[in-house]
């Protein structure tokens, strides 16, 4: 069984924690991967939201970030889309190389890629899909959507 839901998040860093809590709280039984879901997915989603708000939307309070969440027996995914022009994720330098250790950029993308099973960007570069694979079935609380 597959369940989907959408969040429209105001472009305000203070909204990140509540949005992440809503996504994580909707999962009733991610027990097979509970630690990875509650820690890894939470951190990666928070990073994606912060990047969308700060860099994608340029901290513009009039813009919003859309989060499309899908869960099925195999995986949980969240697509985070901002209203910005996008960027080339392949152009972001590896923050772990010696010459980049003191530079401020790239750490959020690095974290997302390390914490999740898959991280994909759309061609425009204004949408990232975060994927955490589940070993056993997980379901979201249908009642929470009401």
Secondary structure, DSSP 8 states (H G I E B T S, - for coil): --EEEEEEEES-GGGHHHHHHHHHHTBS--GGGHHIIIIIIHHHHHHHHHHIIIIISTT-TT-EEEEEEEE-SSEEEEEEE-SS----GGGS--TTSGGGTT--SSHHHHHHHHHSSEEEE-SSSSEEEEEEE-SS---B-GGGG-
